[in-house]
Each structure stands twice: as C-alpha cells, then as structure tokens.
Amino acid sequence: MTISIIGTGFVGVVSAAVFASFGHTVYGIDIDEKKIRMLQKAQPPFYEPNLAELLRETQQSNQLHFTTDYSVAIPQSEICIIAVGTPSGKDGSVDLTYVDAALTSLAEYLVPNQIIAIKSTVPPHAVDHVKSKLSELTKTPCYVATIPEFLREGSAVYDTLHPSRIVIGADQPEVFAKLEQLHKPLAAPVIKINPASAQMSKYAANAYLATRIMFANQLADLCETNGADVQEVLTAIGYDPRIGSHYWYPGLGYGGSCFPKDVRELAHYSRSVGAKHNLFNKIQDLNEERLSQLLASYSKWVGGWDGKTVAVLGLAFKPNTDDVREAPSTHIVPELLRQGARVYGYDPEASLLKFNIVPTEHFQQYREFESLAAAVQDADILLALIEWPIITSFDFGSVRKAGSKQWFIDARNQFDPKQVQDWGFLYRGVGRGRIDQ
Ligand code: UDX
C-alpha cells in the first residue's frame, strides 16, 4: 500500500517510519525544506530512541521517502494521513490553520475515493470541518476518517510497534477495511467506531490520565499535613484491581505537548457546548497552580533561594526526550533566577538555552553542564526534576560537600529517602510525610 503522511512533526515522522517498516511505501510530506533535508539523511529533527535507525533502514529499503512535493506523493497514495500540528490558544480553542493548509495543498492532487485520515488531535466537530473544507476545495470524491494516536514521547517507536489498541473512526465498511489493512502487522485489538467517538476517545484517554496524576498529586499534598507517605498509600490502594498501581506517581504536575493542551481543549470544548463548570477546567487550573505552590513551599524549606546555587537535574518534560514543552524546568529555572539563585542545569539531551527560556537579564546566573557530577559539585540545593536513569542511578554520596548543609529535593519520588539522608543531604520528596514549616 502507498500512503502519504502530511506533517513531519513527532507523530508524523514516527508513524511514517513504522508504517514503512511494515512494507508500505510511505511519503512523509512537509513544507519545511530544512527538516525534509535532514529526514532524507535519516536525521530526526528531535531526540527519540531508536528512531534514527528505523529511518535509516526504511529509507535504505526504499520504503520511506521525504518530500515537499505534494504532486508526486498524493496521486499515488491510497491513504493521506494528516499529522500536522494543531496548536491551541491560552483559552484552549484549537487552531486548525495547519490542517486547512494541508487540505488546501493536497486537494488539487486527489484522485477519486482516497481516504483522508486525521491523526492530528482535533475536537470531534473538526471532522465535519474537514469534510466541508474538502468540499469547498475539490469535486473529487474522498472519504474522511480519524485514526487517533496514543504514543508517548521517549518510547514512541516502541509504542507505535506495540500499541494497546488501534482506534479507527469511519463511516463506511470499505474505509475500515483499508485502514485495518494499513495496521495489519500489529497485534492489537482494532476498535472500529464513528469518527467523533474516535476523536473523543483521544481526549478522554489523555484527560483520564491527567486526572489520575492530579489525584495522586492532591493526595501527596494531604500526606504532607498528616505524616502519611503517599507512596505507601498508592501501593495500598493499587491492590484494588479497579484502581491498579500503574501510571501513578505524584510530582510537580504533568507537562509535555499533549496533556496540558488536550485537557485545555477538552475544557474549552465543554464550555463551548454550555458546560461552564466542568472537571477539565479544574484539573488544568490545579496543574498550572501546582508548580508555583510547590516552589513557594520549597523556598521556605531551604530558607529562600536568594544567593543559593541550585542544580536542576532534568530539563526535558520527561526522560528519553529533548522536548521541553511545558517541562517543569521551563517554569522553575526562570523563577529561581528571578529570586536570586544561581542555577546549574543538567539534562542528557535537553537544553533551555536553545529556546529563549532563560531571561537575558539572568544569563550570568545560569549555566548548563554536560556532566551531572559537574552540575552538582558546587550546589547548595539539588533539585531532581526528571527521572532520567542517569540521574536516578547516580551516586550522590560521591559529590556530597562535607561539613556543609545541602538540600535534596526529589520532585518525582525516585529516591529512597533513607539513602539520600545517609549520603548526608536533607531530603524532601512529594507527599512523603509531614512537612513542618
Ligand atoms: C501522553 C500519553 O501518555 C500518550 O498516550 C498520548 O498519545 C500523548 O500524551 P506523553 O506526553 O509523551 O504521552 O508522556 P507521558 O509519559 O504520558 O507523561 C505525560 C506527563 O505526565 C509528563 O509530564 C509526566 O512526567 C507526567 N506524569 C506521568 C506524572 O506526573 N505522573 C505519572 O504517573 C505519569
């Protein structure tokens, strides 16, 4: 089968490489020539484990092609997958500009009965928008379907090769059949539903997981007032099969390119259909407030940030990615600098310096290090933000400054409190006993 994937962002590139590895002929299309040139050399524009190898193999076997030319790719493709970005405004409204631009570019090359499958995350009513936009642009009959994506950054190749389910939203049996054939080699249940249900299922999955995280975070805050350890509480409730112990650890709140955006969009969508007071508004507000609240509480614990050197360990929003979108570091580092701290950043892949996140007036106070040991050696406070294995397995005892007071903030509960105290640090996790301030 020959397919086109329009948009070579995170989801587009990973999906293109995986579909090509199944033996399909895949065209990855983008208007960004620089990105296409990189991809043609099997260089992913972002860090993702195992992706470069897959890009190399599938291009060598001639299954995968990257191009800016719609006229070559679209007429040959049985399925055109839209995987462009759908940014959302502060109020959560979705901007479909890139979807519209992709439809405009492909419309003139469509041949009858092709399938336009939306992979970008869009609200349920966007399917009608796409259909009406296509009818304005072309007389060529085509089908519109949705195939939402559930992969996680950092394990995107693995997740795409081993999905928990494949969700196909369509209205016609022949469209289900073709999209099922596209995913054939995957050993996963195929859920065939209507297009709006498919889109809602994407929002529902992310909003549910975000709610779960927020629940753990709120429990953790309560534990700090009564001496309970939230890790013990989560273990105890996790034995109930209705609850389970997966995807269940508290921290500074969720970040990344999906949860904050999708929850905001679901909240906006709820308001737009009259549900002014809805759960999703609240979850997103709580998540946004959380970082500032915790930072204020940590500040009290360490006696203020002014004049202290803080090693911030983990700048990406999660391990195994260089993505800093809505990463805790992007809020915390500028705030610490504003409050007079010197900040030493460390991450195996991510950098804040590339993205204008460090305010220029505070450049002098900020440095990034290539080695973890170098980043922590002069620090008064160690702030372990992200659970990169290189951070969680590090022997911090070897860098402890003898004779001085040093604080260790374990923002993801990744360390054994006793071990950290044995190393000689003052330990603070999230929800791990009473905090008296
Ligand atoms: C998420 C969904 O998991 C994925 O199915 C969807 O397709 C895209 O959004 P991703 O954003 O890559 O994937 O990362 P994920 O590992 O789910 O983490 C999202 C955020 O939640 C991160 O900030 C992470 O640190 C946080 N998180 C996750 C928690 O705070 N606690 C947890 O228990 C799990």
Residues whose N, C-alpha, C, O or C-beta is under 5 A from the ligand:
A	BS01	UDX	E149 F150 L151 R152 E153 I213 Y247 W248 Y249 G251 G253 Y254 G255 G256 S257 C258 F259 F317 K318
